Amino acid sequence: MQGEQLIPRRTEASRAAAARVDVVMDLTSRLNVLRHRDVETRNALLAEILGRPLPATAVILPPFFCDHGLNIELGEQVFVNQNCSFYDLGGIVIGDRSMIGPGVTLCTAGHPVAPGERFDGITTAPIVIGENVWLGANVTVTPGVRIGSGSVVAAGAVVAKDVPSNHLVSAAGQVVRRDLGGA
């Protein structure tokens, strides 16, 4: 997987990650019980979760879940619909004017694949989503994936390998349906 790193168990790095997860779990639980129209408090909590204010034109609708928060970078006019989960320990970048459908999961962490190494720690790799990308409802993106600008990922797809720019992909096997060209 591209950019994969291991955070070994029982280290300062793993303890720091676990401490941050505790903080963010508390913040997201507070976020997810707010009244929908309480945008001021929502944005204040999101600023705490992300470690900085949302871009002025970005929107994240609760419920929203993440595990670290500090490793999420959102471009301008990004829209994140309800019930999304961003496991961002490895880093998530979402380009300008991208739309994230309801129930999308972006997961940057996992474990080593070899059975004898699985409990050695957590592996991480960044997810990078280009500009003008649309992820349909319930898409799952796995660690280390890059989705090129202008692409569309159809609802329910599991994306385990890179998507070139201006492509439409669908299905659990990530079947390339057609090239969308330079539009």
C-alpha positions as CSV (number, residue, x, y, z in Angstrom):
1,M,0.0,0.0,0.0
2,Q,1.3,3.5,-0.9
3,G,3.0,5.3,1.9
4,E,2.3,2.6,4.5
5,Q,3.8,3.1,8.0
6,L,3.6,1.0,11.1
7,I,2.8,2.5,14.5
8,P,4.2,-0.2,16.8
9,R,2.2,-1.3,19.9
10,R,3.3,-0.1,23.3
11,T,5.3,2.9,22.1
12,E,5.0,6.6,22.7
13,A,3.4,7.0,19.2
14,S,0.8,4.4,19.9
15,R,0.0,5.9,23.3
16,A,-0.4,9.4,21.8
17,A,-2.7,8.1,19.1
18,A,-4.8,6.3,21.7
19,A,-5.0,9.4,23.8
20,R,-6.1,11.5,20.8
21,V,-8.8,8.9,19.9
22,D,-10.2,9.2,23.5
23,V,-10.5,13.0,23.0
24,V,-12.0,12.8,19.6
25,M,-14.5,10.1,20.6
26,D,-15.8,12.5,23.3
27,L,-15.9,15.5,20.9
28,T,-17.8,13.5,18.2
29,S,-20.3,12.2,20.7
30,R,-21.1,15.8,21.7
31,L,-21.2,16.8,18.0
32,N,-23.6,14.1,17.1
33,V,-26.3,15.0,19.6
34,L,-26.6,18.7,18.5
35,R,-29.8,20.1,17.0
36,H,-29.3,20.3,13.2
37,R,-29.7,24.1,13.1
38,D,-27.0,24.7,15.8
39,V,-24.4,25.4,13.1
40,E,-22.3,27.6,15.4
41,T,-21.7,24.9,18.0
42,R,-21.3,22.3,15.3
43,N,-18.5,24.3,13.6
44,A,-16.9,25.0,17.0
45,L,-16.8,21.3,17.8
46,L,-15.5,20.5,14.3
47,A,-12.8,23.0,14.8
48,E,-11.7,21.3,18.0
49,I,-11.8,17.9,16.2
50,L,-9.8,19.1,13.2
51,G,-7.5,21.3,15.2
52,R,-8.5,24.3,13.0
53,P,-11.7,25.8,11.6
54,L,-13.4,24.3,8.7
55,P,-12.8,26.2,5.4
56,A,-15.6,28.8,5.2
57,T,-17.3,27.0,2.3
58,A,-17.0,23.4,3.6
59,V,-19.8,21.6,5.2
60,I,-19.8,18.4,7.4
61,L,-23.3,17.2,8.4
62,P,-23.6,15.1,11.6
63,P,-23.6,12.4,12.5
64,F,-19.9,12.4,11.7
65,F,-17.3,10.0,13.1
66,C,-13.5,10.2,13.1
67,D,-10.7,8.8,15.2
68,H,-8.0,11.4,15.2
69,G,-9.3,14.5,13.4
70,L,-6.0,16.4,13.2
71,N,-5.1,14.6,9.9
72,I,-8.1,15.7,7.9
73,E,-7.5,18.4,5.3
74,L,-10.6,19.7,3.5
75,G,-10.6,22.0,0.4
76,E,-13.0,24.7,-0.4
77,Q,-16.7,23.8,-1.1
78,V,-16.3,20.3,0.2
79,F,-19.6,18.7,1.2
80,V,-19.7,15.7,3.6
81,N,-23.1,14.2,4.0
82,Q,-24.5,12.5,7.1
83,N,-23.2,9.4,8.8
84,C,-19.7,9.4,7.4
85,S,-16.7,7.9,9.2
86,F,-13.2,9.3,8.5
87,Y,-10.5,7.1,10.2
88,D,-7.7,9.6,9.6
89,L,-4.7,8.4,11.6
90,G,-2.8,8.0,8.3
91,G,-4.1,11.3,6.8
92,I,-7.0,12.3,4.6
93,V,-6.9,15.0,2.0
94,I,-10.1,16.0,0.1
95,G,-9.8,18.5,-2.8
96,D,-11.9,21.5,-3.6
97,R,-15.5,21.0,-4.6
98,S,-15.6,17.3,-3.8
99,M,-18.8,15.7,-2.5
100,I,-18.9,12.9,0.0
101,G,-22.2,10.9,0.0
102,P,-24.0,9.6,3.1
103,G,-22.4,6.7,4.9
104,V,-19.0,7.0,3.3
105,T,-16.1,5.4,5.2
106,L,-12.5,6.6,4.6
107,C,-10.2,4.3,6.5
108,T,-6.4,5.0,6.6
109,A,-5.5,2.4,9.2
110,G,-5.3,-1.3,9.4
111,H,-3.0,-4.0,10.7
112,P,-0.1,-6.0,9.1
113,V,-1.5,-8.7,6.9
114,A,0.8,-11.6,8.0
115,P,-0.8,-13.5,10.8
116,G,2.3,-13.4,12.9
117,E,2.6,-9.6,12.6
118,R,-1.1,-8.6,13.0
119,F,-0.8,-7.6,16.7
120,D,2.5,-5.7,16.2
121,G,0.7,-2.4,15.7
122,I,-1.4,-0.4,13.4
123,T,-0.5,0.3,9.7
124,T,-1.4,3.6,8.2
125,A,-1.4,5.1,4.7
126,P,-3.0,8.3,3.5
127,I,-6.1,8.7,1.4
128,V,-5.9,11.5,-1.2
129,I,-9.1,12.6,-3.0
130,G,-8.7,15.1,-5.8
131,E,-10.8,18.1,-6.8
132,N,-14.4,17.7,-8.1
133,V,-14.7,14.1,-6.9
134,W,-18.1,12.6,-6.0
135,L,-18.2,9.6,-3.7
136,G,-21.7,8.0,-3.7
137,A,-23.5,6.7,-0.7
138,N,-21.8,4.0,1.4
139,V,-18.5,4.0,-0.5
140,T,-15.6,2.6,1.4
141,V,-12.0,3.8,0.6
142,T,-9.1,1.7,2.0
143,P,-5.7,2.9,3.1
144,G,-3.3,4.3,0.6
145,V,-5.8,5.0,-2.2
146,R,-5.7,8.1,-4.4
147,I,-8.8,9.1,-6.3
148,G,-8.1,11.4,-9.2
149,S,-9.8,14.7,-9.8
150,G,-13.1,14.7,-11.6
151,S,-13.8,11.0,-10.8
152,V,-17.1,9.5,-9.5
153,V,-17.2,6.4,-7.3
154,A,-20.7,4.8,-7.5
155,A,-22.7,4.0,-4.4
156,G,-21.6,1.0,-2.4
157,A,-18.2,0.6,-4.1
158,V,-15.2,-0.6,-2.1
159,V,-12.1,1.2,-3.5
160,A,-8.9,-0.7,-2.8
161,K,-6.8,0.7,-5.6
162,D,-6.2,4.1,-7.2
163,V,-8.8,5.6,-9.4
164,P,-7.4,7.7,-12.3
165,S,-8.7,11.2,-12.9
166,N,-12.0,11.6,-14.7
167,H,-13.2,8.0,-14.3
168,L,-16.4,6.4,-13.1
169,V,-15.9,3.3,-11.0
170,S,-18.5,1.0,-9.4
171,A,-19.0,-2.3,-7.6
172,A,-17.0,-4.1,-4.9
173,G,-14.5,-5.2,-7.4
174,Q,-14.0,-1.6,-8.6
175,V,-15.0,-2.2,-12.2
176,V,-14.0,0.7,-14.5
177,R,-17.2,1.4,-16.4
178,R,-15.9,4.2,-18.7
179,D,-13.4,7.1,-19.0
180,L,-15.1,10.4,-18.3
181,G,-12.5,12.3,-20.4
182,G,-11.3,15.7,-19.4
183,A,-14.7,17.1,-18.4
